[in-house]
Amino acid sequence: MNLKTLLWIGLVAGLLLGLDRLLLYMEGRGWIYYRRKKPSSSALSNACLEVQQLLEPSKKYVVQIKKDERRDQQEAGDLPPEEQG
C-alpha cells in the first residue's frame, strides 16, 4: 500500500468515528435512538395514536387520556427514571 491509500483509509475511519460520535450525541439529547437506547413499544403505539387522531378525530379522546395518565404518573413519581422526560 502506498501513502495515498493509507491516508484515504484514515480519512474514512475518521469520518465514521465522527459520525458515530455525532449520532451518540444526538441520542444523548433524546433526538434519535441509535445504539444505547431502544424505543419502547409504548412510544410506537403513542405515535400511531397521534397519526390516527389526525385521520379519525373521534380518537382524540384516547390520545388525551393517555397524555393525562402519563402526566399523572410523572407527578406521582410512578414512572421508572428512563421513562421520565
BELUR-V184844 format. One line per field, one symbol per residue. ss: DSSP state (A for helix, B for strand, O for the rest). psi: psi as a letter, one per 40 degrees, with the letter a starting at -180 (. if undefined). burial: + if it has 16 or more other C-alpha atoms within 10 Angstrom, else -. A space follows every 10 residues. Layout:
BEGIN
ss = ???
psi = ???
burial = ???
END
This chain:
BEGIN
ss = OOAAAAAAAA AAAAAAAAAA AAAAAAAAOO OOOOOOOOOO AAAAAAAAAA AAAAAOAAAA AAAAAAAAAA AAAAAAOOOO AAAOO
psi = iidddddddd dddddddddd ddddddddee dihcddihii dddddddddd dddddgdeed dddddddddd dddddefeii deeh.
burial = ---------- ---------- --++--+--- ---+------ --------++ --+------- --+------+ ---+------ -----
END
